[in-house]
Amino acid sequence: MKQFLTAPELAELVGVSQSKAYSFIRDMNKELTKKGFLTVRGKVPAAYVRERFFGLEPGEDETR
């Protein structure tokens, strides 16, 4: 079970380019920082991705 997703993994999961995935990661990490969480550059928590992207089932990203 992966805790964090990288840009290539996120790109494959949501069907976008890697550059768009990096943009999504930057945006989500900014949101998390505003909420007081620590973030890792270039990675995003898998649980937060499931929360923010409509249509992803819980645990769907861990099957890869």
Secondary structure as GFF3:
##gff-version 3
##sequence-region A 1 64
A	DSSP	beta_strand	4	6	.	.	.	ID=ss1
A	DSSP	alpha_helix	7	14	.	.	.	ID=ss2
A	DSSP	alpha_helix	18	34	.	.	.	ID=ss3
A	DSSP	beta_strand	43	45	.	.	.	ID=ss4
A	DSSP	alpha_helix	46	52	.	.	.	ID=ss5
A	DSSP	three_ten_helix	60	63	.	.	.	ID=ss6
###
